[in-house]
Amino acid sequence: MIEDKDEGPAAANDPGEGAVGDLPDEGIALAPDQRLSAIEAELADTRDRLLRALAETENVRRRLQRERDDAQKYAAANFARDLLSAVDNLHRALDAMPESEIKDSKTRSLRDGVAATERELLAAFERHGLRRIDPRGERFDHNFHQAIFEADRPDVPVGTIIEVLQPGYVLHDRLLRPAMVGVAKGGAKAENDGKSAAGNAAA
């Protein structure tokens, strides 16, 4: 009888011919031109990602700059809006004391003081970019005016503001309060001469 040869652990670890194809080709070096192409591709990808990151960073910087500028530019909007009623009351006080009806010096001094207070307050508004809209005689512009009533005025072009019930205000280029107005609905058709509060606000 022929005895079987003991193959043992050493034989089990022998890869043999059938195991050669299972090993990766990691030991095979790339040709110089292939390595160069791979490096150039990786460099191009890295450059593209870097440019995208820089563009995104610049966009974020510009957006934050705009937000900061707007915050500084319109920071006083709520405060200014709260002061508008005070200015309106000063104007009503002046309307209640027509200069032609003043007979004594005390009343005249009182009126002059109220008028001076109104002028000073409006000047402070102007210094901070807040301008009054008083569009009597101008074309109605829904961006800056709010029509309260319409009235027949045969001698006035249609769409002309014939009365300002309450002046409006613009903070820089942003409407703070529209002017409340009365508009003519009779007469000839108004010419588009561009005369409006929008033009005044943009000036």
C-alpha positions as CSV (number, residue, x, y, z in Angstrom):
1,M,0.0,0.0,0.0
2,I,1.2,3.4,-0.9
3,E,1.1,5.8,2.1
4,D,-0.3,9.3,1.6
5,K,2.2,12.1,1.8
6,D,1.6,14.4,4.8
7,E,1.0,17.8,3.4
8,G,0.7,19.6,6.8
9,P,0.4,23.3,7.5
10,A,3.3,24.1,5.1
11,A,1.4,22.7,2.2
12,A,-1.7,24.6,3.1
13,N,0.1,27.9,3.0
14,D,1.6,27.2,-0.4
15,P,-0.4,29.4,-2.8
16,G,0.3,27.2,-5.7
17,E,-0.4,28.1,-9.3
18,G,-4.1,28.8,-8.9
19,A,-3.6,31.6,-6.4
20,V,-1.3,33.8,-8.5
21,G,-4.3,35.6,-10.2
22,D,-5.8,36.6,-6.8
23,L,-3.0,39.1,-5.9
24,P,-3.5,42.8,-6.9
25,D,-1.1,44.4,-9.3
26,E,0.0,47.0,-6.8
27,G,3.6,46.4,-7.4
28,I,3.3,47.4,-11.1
29,A,4.6,51.0,-11.5
30,L,2.8,53.4,-13.8
31,A,4.6,54.8,-16.8
32,P,5.9,58.4,-16.5
33,D,3.4,59.8,-18.9
34,Q,0.5,58.1,-17.0
35,R,1.8,59.4,-13.7
36,L,2.0,62.9,-15.2
37,S,-1.6,62.7,-16.5
38,A,-2.8,61.5,-13.2
39,I,-1.0,64.4,-11.4
40,E,-2.4,66.9,-13.9
41,A,-5.9,65.6,-13.4
42,E,-5.6,65.8,-9.7
43,L,-4.2,69.3,-9.9
44,A,-7.0,70.4,-12.1
45,D,-9.6,69.0,-9.8
46,T,-7.9,70.7,-6.8
47,R,-7.7,74.0,-8.6
48,D,-11.4,73.8,-9.6
49,R,-12.5,73.1,-6.0
50,L,-10.3,75.9,-4.8
51,L,-11.8,78.4,-7.2
52,R,-15.3,77.3,-6.2
53,A,-14.5,77.8,-2.5
54,L,-13.0,81.2,-3.2
55,A,-16.1,82.3,-5.2
56,E,-18.4,81.1,-2.5
57,T,-16.3,82.9,0.1
58,E,-16.5,86.1,-1.9
59,N,-20.3,85.8,-2.3
60,V,-20.7,85.3,1.4
61,R,-18.5,88.4,2.0
62,R,-20.5,90.5,-0.4
63,R,-23.8,89.4,1.1
64,L,-22.7,90.2,4.6
65,Q,-21.4,93.6,3.5
66,R,-24.8,94.4,1.9
67,E,-26.6,93.3,5.1
68,R,-24.3,95.4,7.2
69,D,-24.7,98.4,4.9
70,D,-28.5,98.0,5.0
71,A,-28.5,97.6,8.7
72,Q,-26.6,100.9,9.1
73,K,-28.6,102.7,6.4
74,Y,-32.0,101.7,7.7
75,A,-31.3,101.3,11.4
76,A,-33.2,104.4,12.3
77,A,-36.3,103.4,10.4
78,N,-38.5,102.4,13.4
79,F,-37.3,105.4,15.4
80,A,-38.0,107.8,12.5
81,R,-41.4,106.2,12.0
82,D,-42.3,106.9,15.6
83,L,-41.3,110.5,15.2
84,L,-43.6,111.1,12.2
85,S,-46.7,111.6,14.4
86,A,-44.9,114.3,16.3
87,V,-44.0,116.1,13.1
88,D,-47.6,115.8,11.9
89,N,-48.9,117.3,15.2
90,L,-46.5,120.3,14.8
91,H,-47.8,120.8,11.3
92,R,-51.4,120.6,12.5
93,A,-50.6,123.2,15.2
94,L,-49.3,125.5,12.5
95,D,-52.4,125.0,10.3
96,A,-54.6,125.8,13.4
97,M,-52.8,129.1,13.8
98,P,-52.9,130.9,10.4
99,E,-50.5,133.7,10.4
100,S,-53.1,136.1,8.9
101,E,-55.4,135.5,11.9
102,I,-52.8,136.2,14.6
103,K,-53.5,139.5,16.4
104,D,-51.2,139.5,19.4
105,S,-47.5,139.1,19.8
106,K,-47.7,136.2,22.2
107,T,-49.6,134.1,19.8
108,R,-47.2,135.1,17.0
109,S,-44.2,134.1,19.1
110,L,-45.8,130.8,19.9
111,R,-46.4,130.1,16.2
112,D,-42.9,131.1,15.4
113,G,-41.5,128.7,18.0
114,V,-43.6,125.8,16.7
115,A,-42.5,126.6,13.1
116,A,-38.9,126.7,14.2
117,T,-39.2,123.4,16.0
118,E,-40.7,121.8,12.9
119,R,-38.0,123.2,10.6
120,E,-35.2,122.0,12.9
121,L,-36.8,118.5,13.1
122,L,-37.2,118.3,9.4
123,A,-33.6,119.4,8.9
124,A,-32.4,116.7,11.3
125,F,-34.5,114.2,9.2
126,E,-32.8,115.4,6.0
127,R,-29.3,115.0,7.5
128,H,-30.1,111.3,8.2
129,G,-31.6,110.6,4.8
130,L,-35.3,111.1,5.7
131,R,-37.2,113.3,3.2
132,R,-40.8,114.5,3.2
133,I,-43.1,113.8,0.3
134,D,-45.5,116.7,-0.3
135,P,-46.6,116.0,-3.9
136,R,-49.4,118.6,-4.4
137,G,-49.7,119.2,-8.2
138,E,-47.7,116.2,-9.2
139,R,-48.8,113.0,-11.0
140,F,-50.1,110.2,-8.7
141,D,-47.6,107.4,-8.2
142,H,-48.8,104.3,-6.4
143,N,-45.2,103.6,-5.2
144,F,-45.2,106.7,-3.1
145,H,-48.8,107.9,-2.7
146,Q,-52.0,106.5,-1.3
147,A,-55.2,107.8,-2.9
148,I,-57.9,108.7,-0.3
149,F,-60.4,110.2,-2.6
150,E,-61.0,111.3,-6.2
151,A,-62.7,114.6,-7.2
152,D,-63.8,116.1,-10.5
153,R,-61.5,118.9,-11.5
154,P,-62.3,119.9,-15.2
155,D,-59.3,122.3,-15.3
156,V,-56.8,119.7,-13.9
157,P,-55.3,116.8,-15.8
158,V,-56.5,113.3,-14.7
159,G,-54.3,111.7,-12.1
160,T,-53.0,115.0,-10.7
161,I,-52.7,115.3,-6.9
162,I,-55.0,118.1,-5.8
163,E,-54.7,117.8,-2.1
164,V,-52.3,116.3,0.4
165,L,-54.0,115.0,3.5
166,Q,-50.9,113.7,5.1
167,P,-47.3,114.0,3.7
168,G,-45.3,110.9,3.2
169,Y,-41.7,110.2,4.0
170,V,-38.8,108.3,2.3
171,L,-35.8,107.0,4.2
172,H,-32.9,107.1,1.6
173,D,-34.5,105.0,-1.2
174,R,-37.0,103.2,0.9
175,L,-40.6,104.3,1.5
176,L,-41.3,104.9,5.1
177,R,-44.8,106.2,4.8
178,P,-46.9,106.9,1.7
179,A,-48.4,110.4,1.2
180,M,-52.2,110.3,1.6
181,V,-53.6,112.3,-1.2
182,G,-56.7,113.4,-3.2
183,V,-56.5,112.9,-7.0
184,A,-58.3,114.6,-9.8
185,K,-60.4,112.4,-12.0
186,G,-61.7,115.0,-14.5
187,G,-60.1,117.3,-17.0
188,A,-57.7,116.4,-19.8
189,K,-55.5,113.4,-19.8
190,A,-52.2,114.2,-18.0
191,E,-49.0,114.1,-20.0
192,N,-46.4,111.7,-18.9
193,D,-43.8,114.4,-18.1
194,G,-42.1,112.2,-15.4
195,K,-43.0,114.6,-12.7
196,S,-43.6,112.5,-9.6
197,A,-42.5,111.9,-6.1
198,A,-40.5,109.0,-7.4
199,G,-38.2,111.4,-9.2
200,N,-37.9,113.6,-6.2
201,A,-37.0,110.7,-4.0
202,A,-34.4,109.4,-6.4
203,A,-32.8,112.9,-6.7
